[in-house]
Amino acid sequence: MSRPGNTTHVTDSTDSVDASQGVDTTEDRSDRGQPRPSGLENTRMPSAAERTRTLVQSTCSAVLLVPGLDSAGSDQLVPLSRSVGPDGDLFLEFPADSPAVRAATHAQDDELTAVLEITDVAPVSVPHRIRGRARVFGWLTCVPGMAGPGRMLLRLETGEAYVDDLWGTESVEPEEFRDASADPLVCHEAELLQHLHAAHGEQLGTLCGLLGEHAEAGCSAHRPAVVPLALDRLGLRVRLCEQDGRCFDARFELPEPVRDVTELRHAMHTLFEAAAR
């Protein structure tokens, strides 16, 4: 069990960090400028397989990349729905006349490789809004008779997957992906973050008080804007943005992993109580 509001790590998105300040920050950034953990933090974190599975089962935008279909419009390669089977394979529904269905039908017994690419965008306005991407590589086949009229179900037999997100870049083996579970808040995260941003801005601002030794460096006299960036069963990540454009992330662990929205409400209440003391 963690102390409510335990700050597991702070990451900086500026070009330099003053080590004399004693702030657990890092200059590690993705090529898109996202603050990244340095790998030195002692934190509970979801596995790469869980993060990938969560993105696949989320409502994030996705596109199926198939060799030879470069000329097809990206809107034609967006699945109407996606799900994960018990063996870890992906099932993607497309219009029956889509380029992806035609390619899979034409391939028949030949192996047709494909990649499902998922892009995760923060549901609230924040600098560096793209939170991550996942790519699932595999082999594409048709599954006739399993979709409604005018539609076709495609099966992507899962090979290796990669996730590049706020935690870093990692690969995921097929067995790891199969055995992982999506975060229990995946269907509610966007709505919850939007609600926190719209209705609990003052309480979010009090989280600066939980930064401890980071507070002086991270939360100046002019309190930075605190934007809820990501939420999962283990904690809340916020992005703090100064008036001069400097941004850094802080992640606050929940007392215990939550299993549903009801448990999350209690955990957030405890977190905000700790910040208000």
N, C-alpha and C positions, 0 to 999 in steps of 0.2 A: 504494500500500500504506500502511496506517495503522500507527502504533505500537500494539501490543496494549494494549487498555484505554483508548484515547484517549477522554476524556470529551467528547462532542460538545456536549451542553448539559445544563443543570440548570434545571428549572422548579419554581416554588414554588406551593403551593396555599393559603398563608396570606393574610391580608388585607393585610399590609404587608411590605415588604422594606427592610432597612437597607442602603442603597447603600454606606455607608462600609465595609462588610465586604468589598467587592470580589468578591462572589460573583456569578457569571453566572446570576442568577435573574430571574424575571419575574413580574409580577402577573397576566399574561394567564391567564384561566380560561374554560372553557366555562360555559354557564348551569347545568350540572350540577356545577360545582365542580372539574372535571378540570384538573390542571396542563396548561398548554399552552406550546409554544415561542413566543417573541416574534417570530420571523422574523429575529432578528439573529444567530442561531447559524450557524456555518459547518459544515455537516454533510452527510454522505451520507444521503439519504433516499429511500424508494420513492416513485414518482410517485403522484399521485391515482388514475390509471387502474389502476395495479398494486394499490394498496390496495383499491380497489373490487372489482376482479376477485378478489382474495384473499378478501374477505368473501363474495362470491357463491359461490365454490367451497369455502368452509369448511363446517363443521358448525354454524355459528351459527344461531340461530333466525330464521325468516323468515315473513312473512305477506304474502299478495297482497291489495292494497286495490283494490276494483273499485267504481266509482260505482253507487249503488243497492243495494249489498249491506251497508249499514251495520247492518242488523238481524241479519245472519248472525253466528253465534258465531265468534270469532277462530280457534278450533280447526278450524273447517270451511274456513278459508282458508289453512291451513298446507300447503304442498306436501309430498307424500310424498318427492319427490326433486327435485333441480334440477341442471342442467348448462348449459354454454355451447357453442353451436355455432360452426363455423368463421367465420361471418359476424358473430359477437358477439351473436346472439340467444339468449335464455334459453329453455330447455325445462323446463317444470314439470309434474310428474306429480301428478294428483289422483284421488280416487275418482270414478267416472263420474257419480255422483249429487250431487256437490258443487255448491254455489251458483255457484262460479266457472265450472265446466263448463257449467252450465245457461245462465249469462249469455252465455258465448262462443258456445254453440250457437244461442241465440235471436238474437244479433246478426247472424249469417251474414255478409252482405257489408258491413254497417255497421261503422264503426270503433269498437272498444270499447277505451277507454283503461284502463290499469291501472298500478299501482305495486307493485313488489316492495320491501318494507321489511325490512332485515336489522339485527338488533341483536346487537352483539358484547359479550359479558360475559366478564370475566377468569375463567380457570378456577381461580384460587386466591382465597382470601378476602383482600380488600384494600379500604380506603376508596375510595369513588367507583368502584365495580366495573364499571360500564358503560364500556367502552373506546371505543365508537363506534357509529355507525349509517351505513348506506348505503341510498340509495333509487335504484331504477332505474325510470325512466318508459318506457312503451311502449304498444304496441297488441297486443291479445290475440286469438288465433285458436286453433281446435281443430286438432289434427293426428291425424286418425283412423287407426286401425290400427297405431299405433306403441307402444302400451302393452299390458300384460297384461290378462287378463280382469277386468272390473269397474273398469277404470281408463281414464283419458283423458290424453293428453299435450297440454298447452297450450303454444303458442309466444308468447313476449313479444318482439315486434320492438323492439329496444332503441332508445330515444330518448336524451335526456340523462340523466345520472346525477349524484348528489351523494354525497359522503362527508364525514362529520363525525366526526373521530376524534382520537386523541392528537396528531396532527400539525397539526390545524386543519380548516377547512371549505373544500372546493373542489368545483368542478363538473367533470364529465368528459363530453367529446363522444363520440358513438357510435363514431367511428373510433378514438379513443384507447382506448376500452374494448375494441373488437374486437382491436386490435393488441397489447394488454397481455397479460402472463402473470401468473398467480398466483404468489405467493411459493413457492419450492420446499419450504418447511417447513410449509406450510399444513395438511397432514394430520397433522403430528406436534407442532405447537406446544403444544397443550393438555397432552398427555402429558409433553412435555419440561419445561414450566413447573411442572407438578405434581411431577415428579421433582426438579427443582432445589429447589423449596420444601421437599419432605419430606426429602431426603437430603443437600443441600448448603448448609444454612443457615449453617454456620460459614464456608464459603468465600465465600458471598454477602456476609457481613459484612465480609470483608477488602476488598471493593471500595471501601469508604470511603477506603482508602489511595490509591486512584487518582484521587480527586477533586482532588488538588493544592491550589490556593488555595481551593477550595470546602470542604476537609475541616474546617477550624476552625469554619466557620459551619454546615455541614451535618451533621457528625458530632461531636456533643458528647462530653463525658466519658462520658455514659451513651449507649452506642452505640445508635442507632435500629434498629428492626426493618427489615430489608431484604427486600422481597418481590419476586420476579421477576414482572414485569407483562406484558411483551410480548417476543417474540423473532421475528426475521426474518433473512433472508440477510445483512443488513448489520450487525446489532448486537442487543444486549440492553438492554432498558429495565427499570429497577427502580424501585420506589417505597419511599422511606425514610420511616418514620413514627416521630416522637418520642413520648415518653410523654405530652406535653401535647396530643397530637392533631395537631400540625403535621406536614404531609406535603410532600415534594417528590420530583420525579422526577429520575433521572439516566440517561443513555443512554451505553452503552459500545460503541464501534465494534469490530467484529471486524477482525483484520489484513487480511483479504480477504473479498469476498463468498463465501458458501458455496453449494454446489449440492445438498447432501444432508446427511443426519444424520451420516454418517461424517466429512465435512469439518467439520461443526459441532463434533463431539466434540474434534477436534484444536484448533479455534479456541478453544473454551471452556477447554481445558487450558492453552493459551497465555495466555489472559486471567487465569485464576486464578493461574498462575505469576507473572505480572507483579504481581498484587495482593499476593502473599505475600512479595515482595522487601523 
